[in-house]
Amino acid sequence: MKLYHYIAKPNTALKEGILSFAKNKYADLNYYYKRSGETTHDGIVKWMESCFEGRSRGIRGFSEPVKWTDKSLSLKDFIDNADMFSIDLDALHKDGLIEAVYFSPSVMNVPTMKEARDCDELLIKLYDYTEISSKPIDWNVCNDELGRRFAYVPYYIIIIKGGVIPPKYITKEN
């Protein structure tokens, strides 16, 4: 089983692996300032860990490659400026590196979540990585004009022991 993860170009993933937020001192903090109220990498890591243990060592992945439409050209820019990697979940599991798996459904499927440009993710802990769905993702819900991006499609967060997926578990796909 695979998940797909994107890292901005240039990157060192094939040498250093895929780094979680906790292990990436160069991570873009902007997304987390408003959500956490923290202004430093260490502060955001502490906030993430207060959400649930291991959150800062989580790595997001999609069950299929990201697709863009004429209404989501920002996704085209995202894809064009990133390298796509597939993650071998079976090998990670076999070697005991997966601590937990969380599912984030589309916010459109969560009736209690109010739609807004900054709507937050809902994370549901799965029993096992084999519960990851292979159903096709409806990328048509992504819409730049409405501010709809990744919160509107399902994705997964894999909590990794040590916070790094080593290079031997990933393949550059593009």
Secondary structure, 3 states (H helix, E strand, C coil): CEEEEEEECCCCHHHHCEECHHHCCCCCCHHHHHHHCCCCHHHHHHHHHHHCCCHHHEEEEECCCCCCCCCCHHHHHHHHCEEEEEEEHHHHHHCCCEEEEEEECCHHHCCCCCCCCCCCCCCEECCCHHHCCCCCCCHHHCECCCCECHHHCCEEEEEEHHHEECHHHEEECC
